[in-house]
Amino acid sequence: MAIPQTLSAKPRVLIVGGGYVGLTTAQLLQKKVKAAGGIVTVVDPMPYMTYQPFLPEVVGGHIEARHAVVSHRRHLKDSEIITGKVTAVDHDGRTATVELSQGETVELPYQDIIMSAGATTKTFPIEGLAEHGIGLKTIEEALTLRNHVLERIEAASVMTDEKAKSRALTFTVVGGGFAGIETVAEMEDIIRAAVGANPRISQTDVRILMVEAMGRVMPEVTEDQAVGVVEHLRGRGIEVLLNTSLGSVVDGEMRLVNMKDKSEADRFESDTLVWTAGVAANVVAKNSGFPVDPRGRVTGTATLQIADEDGKVLQNAWTAGDISAIPDLSGGGLPDGTCVPNAQHASRQAKVLAKNLLAASYGQGQLSEYKHDSLGAVAGLGMFQGVGNPLKVKINGFPAWMAHRGYHALAIPTVERKIRVIGGWVNELVLGRDYTPVRDLENPYGQFQEAAGGVKKKEAAKG
Ligand SMILES: Cc1cc2nc3c(=O)[nH]c(=O)nc-3n(C[C@H](O)[C@H](O)[C@H](O)COP(=O)(O)OP(=O)(O)OC[C@H]3O[C@@H](n4cnc5c(N)ncnc54)[C@H](O)[C@@H]3O)c2cc1C
């Protein structure tokens, strides 16, 4: 298959996924590779990098959805941007199969490849989960969740059927890790604000549940802080159910199971099910033919080179971030000795990867190993609330919230995005909370079709 003339014929550094790792490595490599006569190509189904730590704040409405993503086109001017999905890799032949956004497939030759397609939401075979669950990995999910929650409140306020009203006002989040806790806290915050502004419903009509299968939440913070988080959330009226999992969700009826004795823990109806119970390496890891570990992650060395299980390095093949299993030389990390999947590692690995690729393939500098001691973690729990242990100092409440905002304002890539995000925060402090849902995003043509006599757009286009 010939490469389309619109794509570069120069020796290519192919970056599979333009998230934390992909965007950062592209930024660091693009000018140097260009100067050496090559091209950096970023392939991603999305035309932007999503700053995932801000997704809960998008749900809460503190950050405008567009501001939590970083445009590839705008910030990677010396790179080739391809909106598409890598579906397979032939590393011996140095080509990758790319499904372009309009469905066409091309075989893209490369000199070096960086596997950085991140992770997807981990799910389990739970009846009804696929139909009823909402994940929180993408900006589209965060925006949809926000609109859904606010729309349910508005709808409930005119319902006369008490059962339907209770179902609309019951919100369930499964998964008590960082993402789940931040999300349930932001949801509670915005729900209380929206309900408070609606005289037809009361706060006592609302039920919010956080369901966690383990005996504690947030493995990233200390045990006593995790206990403090649970107490804090319960103090805000959130029902935190530990050692509990989702058994099934059929027609909106959730069945919760006690993990200790497998008995039924609760059964209720809820229109909202948010699923944040962990992540799994992107499936392109397995489909690429590169060596993967039992968790499906591409195996790599501390130099961020892809290597087989005997540690034999594959030339011109690199990996980092959530898709990879990289040894954690600091001695922390997962029980198998690899780095935990988080942004702290992803962004720092990206810098070492870019330097090492220049050293190995362009003779610029020396290979070095990735080693990073964790800086701790801070979580935002809604307006003015937070928890964390940055640099091993335990903080809670307002200082933690400030630390969370300060850290992420510095960490989101590009000055332009920092200004937009901080500007939004200032606007909110001055102008107050925005709890307006944007309606009809799933059927934006509805009004026009009604006005046009019910003719569907596609049918009209066919003539
Ligand atoms: C809600 C939430 C909150 C979080 N909060 C924090 C936090 O506070 N602190 C922290 O350290 N970490 C946090 N994380 C984790 C952090 O965001 C990830 O660890 C980080 O994004 C990993 O970076 P990555 O580059 O490996 O993957 P990603 O940033 O996920 O990027 C992967 C990219 O690959 C693209 N892609 C997928 N499939 C393909 C394909 N087939 N071909 C080409 N491209 C593909 C995707 O579109 C995406 O752009 C959070 C995550 C979530 C979901």
The ligand as an SDF file (V2000), in Angstrom:
LIG
                    3D

 53 58  0  0  0  0  0  0  0  0999 V2000
  -10.0420   11.2810   36.0400 C   0  0  0  0  0  0  0  0  0  0  0  0
   -8.5570   11.1050   36.1100 C   0  0  0  0  0  0  0  0  0  0  0  0
   -7.8100   11.8570   37.0180 C   0  0  0  0  0  0  0  0  0  0  0  0
   -6.4290   11.6940   37.0920 C   0  0  0  0  0  0  0  0  0  0  0  0
   -5.7280   12.4390   38.0090 N   0  0  0  0  0  0  0  0  0  0  0  0
   -4.3900   12.2870   38.1000 C   0  0  0  0  0  0  0  0  0  0  0  0
   -3.6410   13.0590   39.0370 C   0  0  0  0  0  0  0  0  0  0  0  0
   -4.1950   13.8840   39.7660 O   0  0  0  0  0  0  0  0  0  0  0  0
   -2.2930   12.8680   39.1040 N   0  0  0  0  0  0  0  0  0  0  0  0
   -1.6460   11.9660   38.2860 C   0  0  0  0  0  0  0  0  0  0  0  0
   -0.4110   11.8320   38.3840 O   0  0  0  0  0  0  0  0  0  0  0  0
   -2.3240   11.2280   37.3890 N   0  0  0  0  0  0  0  0  0  0  0  0
   -3.6720   11.3640   37.2700 C   0  0  0  0  0  0  0  0  0  0  0  0
   -4.3750   10.6230   36.3570 N   0  0  0  0  0  0  0  0  0  0  0  0
   -3.6550    9.6470   35.4990 C   0  0  0  0  0  0  0  0  0  0  0  0
   -2.9870   10.3310   34.2910 C   0  0  0  0  0  0  0  0  0  0  0  0
   -3.9000   11.1560   33.6200 O   0  0  0  0  0  0  0  0  0  0  0  0
   -2.4240    9.2580   33.3490 C   0  0  0  0  0  0  0  0  0  0  0  0
   -1.5110    8.4660   34.0770 O   0  0  0  0  0  0  0  0  0  0  0  0
   -1.7070    9.8890   32.1540 C   0  0  0  0  0  0  0  0  0  0  0  0
   -2.6420   10.5280   31.3340 O   0  0  0  0  0  0  0  0  0  0  0  0
   -0.9520    8.8170   31.3320 C   0  0  0  0  0  0  0  0  0  0  0  0
   -0.3410    9.4290   30.2290 O   0  0  0  0  0  0  0  0  0  0  0  0
   -0.1460    8.6190   28.8610 P   0  0  0  0  0  0  0  0  0  0  0  0
    0.5370    9.5500   27.9100 O   0  0  0  0  0  0  0  0  0  0  0  0
    0.4630    7.3170   29.1310 O   0  0  0  0  0  0  0  0  0  0  0  0
   -1.6230    8.3160   28.3540 O   0  0  0  0  0  0  0  0  0  0  0  0
   -2.7720    9.3390   27.9440 P   0  0  0  0  0  0  0  0  0  0  0  0
   -2.5350   10.6770   28.5070 O   0  0  0  0  0  0  0  0  0  0  0  0
   -4.0400    8.6380   28.2770 O   0  0  0  0  0  0  0  0  0  0  0  0
   -2.6120    9.4460   26.3660 O   0  0  0  0  0  0  0  0  0  0  0  0
   -2.8490    8.3700   25.5050 C   0  0  0  0  0  0  0  0  0  0  0  0
   -3.2260    8.9180   24.1320 C   0  0  0  0  0  0  0  0  0  0  0  0
   -3.2470    7.8380   23.2060 O   0  0  0  0  0  0  0  0  0  0  0  0
   -4.3470    8.0040   22.3280 C   0  0  0  0  0  0  0  0  0  0  0  0
   -4.6740    6.7020   21.7550 N   0  0  0  0  0  0  0  0  0  0  0  0
   -5.4320    5.7260   22.2800 C   0  0  0  0  0  0  0  0  0  0  0  0
   -5.4850    4.6720   21.4500 N   0  0  0  0  0  0  0  0  0  0  0  0
   -4.7320    4.9770   20.3680 C   0  0  0  0  0  0  0  0  0  0  0  0
   -4.3990    4.2920   19.1680 C   0  0  0  0  0  0  0  0  0  0  0  0
   -4.8490    3.0570   18.9090 N   0  0  0  0  0  0  0  0  0  0  0  0
   -3.6150    4.9150   18.2640 N   0  0  0  0  0  0  0  0  0  0  0  0
   -3.1420    6.1750   18.4970 C   0  0  0  0  0  0  0  0  0  0  0  0
   -3.4200    6.8620   19.6360 N   0  0  0  0  0  0  0  0  0  0  0  0
   -4.1990    6.2690   20.5540 C   0  0  0  0  0  0  0  0  0  0  0  0
   -5.4340    8.5970   23.2280 C   0  0  0  0  0  0  0  0  0  0  0  0
   -6.4220    9.2670   22.4650 O   0  0  0  0  0  0  0  0  0  0  0  0
   -4.6170    9.5430   24.0960 C   0  0  0  0  0  0  0  0  0  0  0  0
   -4.5520   10.8310   23.5440 O   0  0  0  0  0  0  0  0  0  0  0  0
   -5.7660   10.7660   36.2410 C   0  0  0  0  0  0  0  0  0  0  0  0
   -6.5010   10.0260   35.3170 C   0  0  0  0  0  0  0  0  0  0  0  0
   -7.8850   10.1930   35.2530 C   0  0  0  0  0  0  0  0  0  0  0  0
   -8.6740    9.3840   34.2520 C   0  0  0  0  0  0  0  0  0  0  0  0
  1  2  1  0
  2  3  1  0
  2 52  2  0
  3  4  2  0
  4  5  1  0
  4 50  1  0
  5  6  2  0
  6  7  1  0
  6 13  1  0
  7  8  2  0
  7  9  1  0
  9 10  1  0
 10 11  2  0
 10 12  1  0
 12 13  2  0
 13 14  1  0
 14 15  1  0
 14 50  1  0
 15 16  1  0
 16 17  1  0
 16 18  1  0
 18 19  1  0
 18 20  1  0
 20 21  1  0
 20 22  1  0
 22 23  1  0
 23 24  1  0
 24 25  2  0
 24 26  1  0
 24 27  1  0
 27 28  1  0
 28 29  2  0
 28 30  1  0
 28 31  1  0
 31 32  1  0
 32 33  1  0
 33 34  1  0
 33 48  1  0
 34 35  1  0
 35 36  1  0
 35 46  1  0
 36 37  1  0
 36 45  1  0
 37 38  2  0
 38 39  1  0
 39 40  1  0
 39 45  2  0
 40 41  1  0
 40 42  2  0
 42 43  1  0
 43 44  2  0
 44 45  1  0
 46 47  1  0
 46 48  1  0
 48 49  1  0
 50 51  2  0
 51 52  1  0
 52 53  1  0
M  END
$$$$
